[in-house]
Amino acid sequence: MSDDIDAKTRAAERAERAERMAREGQQAMAEHLAAVKAVDERTVRLRALRLAKEAEEAAERAANPPAPKRGRKKATA
């Protein structure tokens, strides 16, 4: 009779452990997906900032072209 009780107790413990592991797995997956989403959002934001900066720099270069370089005169012999 105690074997039946021990078997039932072990089975209940295994079931509880399986449920706990499933809950923890779902929580870990949710945390992982949230982290991935945050990285994606930051990437989009930073890309937009970089492209805006590059466009501003390109417009500035177009408005103010660099002065032409003066070449050195060749020595005549």
N, C-alpha and C positions, 0 to 999 in steps of 0.2 A: 504494500500500500504506500509506503514512503517513497518507493521508486516511481510510482505514478505521480505523486506530488512533486518530486524532484524534476521529473520530466516535464510536467506542466509549468513549473517555475522556470526551468531553463528555456522552454519554448516561449513563454511570456517575455522573458528577458531578451531573447533573440528578436522577437517581434518589436519590442520597445526600442532596441538598439537600431533595428532596420528603419523604423519610423524616424528616429532621431537623426540618423545618417541621411535619410532622404530630405528632411527639413534643412539640415546644415548644407547639403549639396545645393538645394534650391537657393538658399541664402547666399552661398558663395557665388553661384552663377549670377544672381541678381547684382551682387557687388561688382563682379567682373564686368558685366555688361554696362553698368553705370560708369565704371572707370574708362571703358573703351569709348563710350559716348562722350565723356568729358574730354578725352584726348582728341576725338574727332572735332568737337566744337572748338577747342583751342586751336587746332590746326587750321580750321576754316577762318577763324578770326585773325590769326597771325598771317595767313596767306593774303587776306584782304588788306591788312596793314602794309605788308611788303609790296604788294602790287600798287597800292596808292602811293607809297613812297617812291617806287621806281618810276611811276608815271609823272610824279612831281619833279623828280630829278631830270627826267628826259625833257620835260617842258622847259625847265630852267636851262638845260644845255642848249636847247633849240633857240631860246630867247637870247642867250648870251654865248655865242660861239667863241671858242678860244681864239686868241690872237694868233695870226700866222707866225710860224717860226722863221726867223731870219737865218739864212744860210751863211756860212763863213765864206769869205772871198778867197779864191784860190790865189796862191802866190804865183806871180809870173817870174820866170827866170830869164 
